[in-house]
Amino acid sequence: MEKRVVITGLGVVSPVGIGKDTFWDALLSGKNGIGPITHFDATEYAARIAGEVKDFDPADYNIDRKEARHMDISTQFAVAAAKLAIDDSGVDLDKEDRDRIGTIVGTGIGGMETLHNLYKGLFAKGPSRVNPFVVPKMIGNMASGQVSIIFGLQGHCASVVTACATGTNSIGAAYRMIQRGELDAAVAGGTEAAVSPGAVAGFAAMKALSTRNDDPAHASRPFDKDRDGFVMGEGAGIVFLEELEHAKKRGAHIYCEIGGYGSNADAYHITAPAPEGIQQSKCMALAVKDAGLTPDDVDYVNAHGTSTHLNDLNESKAIARLFGDHARDMLVSSTKSMTGHLLGAAGAVEAIACALTIATGHVHPTINLIEPEDELKELGLNYVPGQAVDADVKVAISNSFGFGGHNATLLFKKYAE
């Protein structure tokens, strides 16, 4: 018999705040996390704005300063978010069977800053001056590895890489392992720190980024007719997942239950979503079916909502296709309107938003949405523009759609005995 899986700990590092309470208060108040890039001199770049994490000090999360020098910032974010999630869960790891606790933390790009600094030093000073820690700092699995090492988690340890679907697929993979009885608990999510010269230049060259450089507060505007691209963000989202009986035995606080997971592929294009959102609709349907529910049971969709024309249009069509008339009764909002697009961390941070939506009875808004484009208006979706709303959300889904055609959806439901 399949096990039930619940979320008992939340850890988030984001452009609108660090820690679940600060993060959630910011989202409900419609706080903008986008500003001018400070990590490097972006004067000559087409896109000069991003969602940067503010006031982050690894020492605040028990990361020794010497060890921090051996970690890419993306790994530091992951370790910090993992500590926040573990602390929030109240679990005493010394009383647990560490062989039964897994670590699945992914990243879409990995140690981009480390890679940039490697080549900068290599070309300037030659190979003999390359830092011996550059490889273990840079490789994408090190976020998961370092979390496992630091917290002594000796169960299954892996790193998922599915571009912008990474965080969602990571949580989905952990969910499946606990569901099958292979683990009692897991630390799962995604991390990213790609606000660096190469990544910003690369995404800008694709014409994917907003160039509303003089108005960063209104640059990320999912579903709005005047949007001009996504805004890159950084951070990490980690959840502590447990098998239900394991959580109940130790008296854990339960935010919500993970009820379903769906994942498929567009098999269409390396960057563009398949037309009409057909595969995205099927992905959501897989998660709903996995939960043993019907589309009419879903109250809220945390949209991928990137603020790009093709994503917003096709995702909206996918929602309308699956949910039919019920789509007009649901609430749909985009966390990225405030945080920017956290790439490999996005799905995990947005999963945390879903868990808090169910736990608190509030749905955060899509800020900067003044007027949807005509094709979106025709669909009649409620994107929760401007202000948060109160809603008794019993079932929520979170979508993540990545380059390469990776689609992933998680379904969360209010916990009940």
C-alpha positions as CSV (number, residue, x, y, z in Angstrom):
1,M,0.0,0.0,0.0
2,E,1.3,3.4,-0.9
3,K,2.4,5.7,1.9
4,R,1.0,9.2,2.5
5,V,3.5,12.0,2.3
6,V,3.2,15.3,4.2
7,I,5.2,18.5,4.4
8,T,6.4,19.4,7.9
9,G,9.2,21.9,7.3
10,L,9.7,24.9,5.0
11,G,13.0,26.7,4.2
12,V,13.3,29.5,1.7
13,V,16.0,32.0,0.6
14,S,14.5,34.4,-1.9
15,P,14.7,38.0,-3.3
16,V,11.7,39.0,-1.2
17,G,13.1,37.6,2.1
18,I,14.7,34.7,3.9
19,G,12.7,32.3,6.0
20,K,9.1,31.3,5.5
21,D,7.5,34.0,7.5
22,T,9.3,36.9,5.9
23,F,8.8,35.3,2.5
24,W,5.1,34.8,3.0
25,D,4.4,38.2,4.5
26,A,6.2,39.7,1.5
27,L,4.2,37.8,-1.0
28,L,0.9,38.6,0.6
29,S,1.8,42.3,0.7
30,G,2.8,42.2,-3.0
31,K,6.4,43.2,-2.3
32,N,8.7,43.6,-5.3
33,G,12.0,41.8,-5.1
34,I,13.5,43.1,-8.4
35,G,16.2,45.8,-8.6
36,P,19.4,46.8,-10.4
37,I,22.0,44.1,-10.5
38,T,24.7,44.6,-7.9
39,H,26.6,41.3,-8.2
40,F,28.6,42.6,-11.1
41,D,28.9,45.7,-13.3
42,A,26.0,45.3,-15.7
43,T,26.3,48.7,-17.4
44,E,26.9,47.2,-20.9
45,Y,24.2,44.5,-20.6
46,A,20.9,44.6,-22.3
47,A,19.2,43.4,-19.1
48,R,20.5,45.1,-16.0
49,I,17.9,44.0,-13.4
50,A,17.4,40.9,-11.3
51,G,15.8,39.4,-8.2
52,E,18.9,39.2,-5.9
53,V,18.9,37.8,-2.4
54,K,19.6,40.5,0.1
55,D,21.5,40.4,3.4
56,F,22.6,36.8,3.1
57,D,25.4,35.7,5.4
58,P,26.3,32.0,5.4
59,A,27.5,32.2,9.0
60,D,23.9,32.8,10.0
61,Y,23.2,29.2,9.0
62,N,26.1,27.5,10.7
63,I,28.2,27.5,7.6
64,D,31.8,27.9,8.7
65,R,33.5,30.8,6.8
66,K,36.3,28.5,5.6
67,E,33.8,26.0,4.3
68,A,31.8,28.7,2.7
69,R,34.8,29.6,0.5
70,H,34.7,26.0,-0.8
71,M,31.0,26.3,-1.8
72,D,29.4,28.1,-4.7
73,I,26.8,30.6,-3.6
74,S,24.1,28.3,-5.0
75,T,25.2,25.6,-2.6
76,Q,25.3,28.0,0.3
77,F,21.7,29.0,-0.5
78,A,20.7,25.3,-0.5
79,V,22.4,24.6,2.8
80,A,20.8,27.6,4.4
81,A,17.3,26.7,3.1
82,A,17.8,23.1,4.3
83,K,18.7,24.2,7.8
84,L,15.6,26.4,7.8
85,A,13.4,23.6,6.7
86,I,14.9,21.1,9.2
87,D,14.7,23.5,12.0
88,D,11.1,24.4,11.0
89,S,10.1,20.7,11.0
90,G,11.3,20.3,14.6
91,V,12.9,16.9,13.8
92,D,15.7,15.7,16.0
93,L,18.0,14.1,13.6
94,D,20.0,12.4,16.4
95,K,16.9,10.4,17.1
96,E,16.3,9.4,13.5
97,D,17.6,6.6,11.3
98,R,19.7,8.7,9.0
99,D,19.8,5.9,6.5
100,R,16.1,6.5,6.0
101,I,16.4,10.2,5.3
102,G,17.1,11.2,1.7
103,T,18.4,14.4,0.0
104,I,17.2,15.4,-3.4
105,V,18.3,18.9,-4.2
106,G,18.7,20.1,-7.8
107,T,19.8,23.1,-9.7
108,G,19.1,24.2,-13.2
109,I,22.5,25.7,-14.0
110,G,24.8,25.0,-11.0
111,G,27.9,26.9,-9.9
112,M,27.8,29.6,-12.6
113,E,29.7,32.2,-10.5
114,T,32.4,29.6,-9.8
115,L,32.6,28.8,-13.5
116,H,32.9,32.4,-14.4
117,N,35.7,33.0,-11.9
118,L,37.5,29.8,-13.0
119,Y,37.8,31.1,-16.6
120,K,38.5,34.6,-15.6
121,G,41.5,33.4,-13.5
122,L,42.6,30.8,-16.0
123,F,42.9,33.2,-18.9
124,A,44.5,35.9,-16.7
125,K,47.0,33.8,-14.7
126,G,47.2,30.4,-16.3
127,P,46.4,26.8,-15.2
128,S,48.8,26.7,-12.3
129,R,46.7,29.2,-10.4
130,V,43.4,27.4,-10.6
131,N,41.8,26.8,-7.2
132,P,41.8,23.1,-6.3
133,F,38.3,23.4,-5.0
134,V,36.9,24.7,-8.3
135,V,35.4,21.4,-9.4
136,P,33.6,20.4,-6.2
137,K,32.4,24.0,-6.0
138,M,31.1,24.0,-9.5
139,I,29.4,20.7,-10.2
140,G,25.6,20.6,-10.0
141,N,25.2,17.8,-7.6
142,M,27.2,19.5,-4.9
143,A,24.2,21.3,-3.4
144,S,22.6,17.9,-2.6
145,G,26.0,16.5,-1.5
146,Q,26.8,19.3,0.9
147,V,23.3,19.2,2.4
148,S,23.7,15.5,3.0
149,I,27.2,15.8,4.5
150,I,26.4,18.8,6.8
151,F,23.2,17.3,8.2
152,G,24.4,13.7,8.1
153,L,21.6,12.4,5.9
154,Q,22.7,9.0,4.6
155,G,19.7,7.9,2.6
156,H,19.3,8.3,-1.2
157,C,21.1,11.4,-2.3
158,A,20.7,12.8,-5.8
159,S,20.5,15.9,-7.9
160,V,17.8,16.5,-10.5
161,V,18.5,18.8,-13.4
162,T,15.4,19.7,-15.5
163,A,16.0,23.4,-16.1
164,C,13.1,25.4,-14.7
165,A,11.2,22.3,-13.6
166,T,14.1,21.2,-11.4
167,G,12.7,22.1,-8.0
168,T,9.3,20.5,-8.7
169,N,10.8,17.3,-10.1
170,S,13.1,17.1,-7.1
171,I,10.2,17.2,-4.7
172,G,8.3,14.8,-6.9
173,A,11.2,12.3,-6.8
174,A,11.4,12.5,-3.0
175,Y,7.6,12.1,-2.8
176,R,7.7,9.0,-4.8
177,M,10.5,7.4,-2.7
178,I,8.7,8.1,0.5
179,Q,5.4,6.9,-1.0
180,R,7.0,3.6,-2.0
181,G,8.4,3.1,1.5
182,E,12.1,3.5,0.5
183,L,12.6,6.5,2.8
184,D,10.9,7.8,6.0
185,A,11.7,11.5,5.2
186,A,13.6,13.6,2.7
187,V,15.1,17.1,2.3
188,A,14.0,18.1,-1.2
189,G,14.0,21.2,-3.4
190,G,16.1,23.4,-5.7
191,T,18.7,26.1,-5.6
192,E,20.1,28.7,-8.1
193,A,22.5,31.5,-8.1
194,A,22.9,32.4,-11.8
195,V,22.8,36.3,-11.6
196,S,26.3,36.3,-13.2
197,P,27.7,37.8,-16.3
198,G,27.5,34.6,-18.5
199,A,24.0,33.6,-17.6
200,V,22.6,37.2,-17.9
201,A,24.3,37.7,-21.2
202,G,23.1,34.3,-22.5
203,F,19.5,34.8,-21.6
204,A,19.5,38.3,-22.9
205,A,20.9,37.1,-26.2
206,M,17.9,34.9,-26.5
207,K,15.7,38.0,-26.0
208,A,14.1,36.2,-23.0
209,L,14.8,38.8,-20.4
210,S,12.9,42.0,-19.6
211,T,14.9,45.1,-20.4
212,R,12.7,47.4,-18.3
213,N,15.8,48.5,-16.6
214,D,14.6,51.9,-15.6
215,D,11.5,50.5,-13.8
216,P,12.5,47.3,-12.1
217,A,9.5,47.4,-9.7
218,H,7.2,46.7,-12.7
219,A,9.5,44.6,-14.9
220,S,8.1,41.2,-13.9
221,R,4.5,41.2,-15.1
222,P,3.1,37.8,-15.8
223,F,0.0,37.7,-18.1
224,D,0.1,41.5,-18.6
225,K,-0.1,42.8,-22.2
226,D,2.9,45.0,-21.7
227,R,5.3,42.4,-20.4
228,D,8.6,42.1,-22.3
229,G,10.3,39.0,-20.8
230,F,11.2,37.4,-17.5
231,V,13.4,38.7,-14.8
232,M,16.1,36.4,-13.5
233,G,16.1,35.7,-9.8
234,E,18.2,33.6,-7.3
235,G,17.6,31.7,-4.1
236,A,16.6,28.3,-2.8
237,G,13.5,26.4,-1.7
238,I,13.7,23.3,0.5
239,V,10.9,21.3,2.0
240,F,11.1,18.6,4.7
241,L,8.9,15.7,3.6
242,E,7.8,12.8,5.8
243,E,5.8,9.7,5.6
244,L,2.6,10.5,7.5
245,E,2.8,8.0,10.3
246,H,6.5,9.0,10.9
247,A,5.4,12.6,11.2
248,K,2.5,11.8,13.5
249,K,4.6,9.6,15.7
250,R,6.9,12.5,16.6
251,G,4.0,15.0,16.8
252,A,5.1,17.1,13.8
253,H,3.2,20.1,12.6
254,I,1.8,19.3,9.2
255,Y,1.4,22.1,6.6
256,C,-0.3,20.0,4.0
257,E,-0.2,16.7,2.2
258,I,1.4,16.0,-1.2
259,G,-1.4,14.2,-3.0
260,G,-0.1,13.9,-6.6
261,Y,2.7,14.4,-9.0
262,G,2.8,14.5,-12.8
263,S,5.7,14.8,-15.2
264,N,6.0,14.6,-19.0
265,A,7.7,16.1,-22.0
266,D,6.7,18.4,-24.8
267,A,9.1,16.7,-27.2
268,Y,8.8,19.8,-29.3
269,H,11.5,22.5,-29.0
270,I,14.6,23.3,-26.9
271,T,13.1,26.5,-25.6
272,A,9.6,27.1,-26.8
273,P,6.6,25.3,-25.2
274,A,4.4,23.1,-27.4
275,P,1.6,25.1,-29.0
276,E,-1.8,25.3,-27.2
277,G,-0.3,23.9,-23.9
278,I,-1.5,20.4,-24.8
279,Q,1.3,18.5,-23.0
280,Q,1.2,21.0,-20.1
281,S,-2.5,20.2,-19.7
282,K,-1.7,16.5,-19.7
283,C,0.9,17.0,-17.0
284,M,-1.5,18.7,-14.7
285,A,-4.0,16.0,-15.4
286,L,-1.5,13.3,-14.4
287,A,-1.0,15.0,-11.0
288,V,-4.8,15.3,-10.5
289,K,-5.3,11.7,-11.4
290,D,-2.4,10.6,-9.2
291,A,-4.2,12.2,-6.3
292,G,-7.4,10.4,-7.1
293,L,-9.2,13.7,-7.7
294,T,-11.0,15.4,-10.5
295,P,-10.1,18.7,-12.1
296,D,-13.2,20.3,-10.4
297,D,-11.5,19.6,-7.0
298,V,-8.7,22.0,-7.6
299,D,-9.1,25.5,-6.0
300,Y,-5.8,27.2,-6.9
301,V,-3.0,27.0,-9.5
302,N,0.4,28.5,-8.7
303,A,1.3,29.1,-12.3
304,H,4.7,28.8,-13.9
305,G,3.8,32.4,-15.0
306,T,7.2,33.6,-16.2
307,S,6.2,36.9,-17.8
308,T,7.0,35.7,-21.3
309,H,4.4,35.7,-24.1
310,L,4.7,32.0,-25.1
311,N,4.7,30.6,-21.5
312,D,1.9,32.8,-20.2
313,L,-0.3,32.1,-23.2
314,N,0.2,28.4,-23.5
315,E,0.0,27.7,-19.8
316,S,-3.2,29.7,-19.6
317,K,-4.6,27.7,-22.5
318,A,-3.5,24.5,-20.8
319,I,-5.4,25.5,-17.6
320,A,-8.5,26.3,-19.6
321,R,-8.2,23.1,-21.6
322,L,-8.0,20.8,-18.5
323,F,-10.4,22.6,-16.1
324,G,-13.0,23.7,-18.6
325,D,-15.8,25.8,-17.1
326,H,-14.3,25.3,-13.6
327,A,-11.2,27.3,-14.7
328,R,-13.1,30.5,-14.3
329,D,-13.9,29.6,-10.7
330,M,-10.3,28.9,-9.7
331,L,-7.6,31.3,-8.5
332,V,-4.4,31.5,-10.5
333,S,-1.3,33.5,-9.5
334,S,2.4,33.9,-10.2
335,T,5.0,34.1,-7.5
336,K,7.5,35.2,-10.1
337,S,5.8,38.5,-10.4
338,M,7.6,39.4,-7.1
339,T,10.6,37.1,-7.0
340,G,11.5,37.0,-10.6
341,H,12.3,33.6,-12.1
342,L,14.5,31.5,-9.8
343,L,15.2,28.9,-12.5
344,G,16.0,25.6,-10.9
345,A,14.8,26.9,-7.5
346,A,11.5,28.3,-8.8
347,G,9.4,25.2,-8.5
348,A,10.5,24.5,-4.9
349,V,9.9,28.1,-3.8
350,E,6.5,28.0,-5.4
351,A,5.7,24.7,-3.7
352,I,6.4,26.5,-0.4
353,A,3.9,29.2,-1.5
354,C,1.3,26.5,-2.1
355,A,1.9,24.9,1.2
356,L,1.5,28.3,3.0
357,T,-1.6,29.0,0.9
358,I,-3.3,25.9,2.2
359,A,-2.1,26.4,5.7
360,T,-3.1,30.1,6.0
361,G,-6.1,30.4,3.8
362,H,-4.6,33.3,1.8
363,V,-3.7,33.4,-1.9
364,H,-0.9,35.8,-2.9
365,P,-1.4,38.2,-5.8
366,T,0.1,38.5,-9.3
367,I,1.5,42.0,-9.0
368,N,2.0,44.3,-12.0
369,L,-0.9,42.8,-13.9
370,I,-2.8,45.8,-15.2
371,E,-4.5,44.3,-18.2
372,P,-4.1,40.8,-19.7
373,E,-3.6,40.6,-23.4
374,D,-6.7,39.9,-25.5
375,E,-6.1,36.2,-26.0
376,L,-5.8,35.7,-22.2
377,K,-8.9,37.9,-21.5
378,E,-10.9,35.5,-23.6
379,L,-10.0,32.6,-21.3
380,G,-11.5,34.3,-18.3
381,L,-9.0,33.2,-15.7
382,N,-8.7,35.0,-12.4
383,Y,-5.0,35.8,-12.0
384,V,-5.5,37.5,-8.6
385,P,-4.2,40.8,-9.8
386,G,-2.9,43.4,-7.4
387,Q,-3.9,42.2,-4.0
388,A,-4.0,39.0,-2.0
389,V,-7.3,37.3,-1.4
390,D,-8.7,35.1,1.4
391,A,-9.7,31.6,0.2
392,D,-10.2,28.2,1.8
393,V,-7.9,26.4,-0.6
394,K,-8.2,22.6,-0.1
395,V,-6.4,21.6,-3.2
396,A,-3.6,23.5,-5.0
397,I,-1.3,22.6,-7.9
398,S,2.0,24.1,-8.8
399,N,3.3,24.1,-12.4
400,S,6.9,24.2,-13.6
401,F,7.9,24.1,-17.3
402,G,11.5,24.0,-18.3
403,F,13.7,24.4,-21.4
404,G,14.0,21.2,-23.2
405,G,10.2,20.5,-22.8
406,H,10.4,19.4,-19.2
407,N,6.9,19.7,-17.6
408,A,6.2,19.0,-13.9
409,T,3.2,19.5,-11.6
410,L,2.8,18.9,-7.9
411,L,-0.6,18.7,-6.2
412,F,-1.0,19.7,-2.6
413,K,-4.1,19.2,-0.4
414,K,-5.2,20.1,3.0
415,Y,-4.2,17.4,5.5
416,A,-7.1,15.4,7.0
417,E,-7.0,12.2,9.0
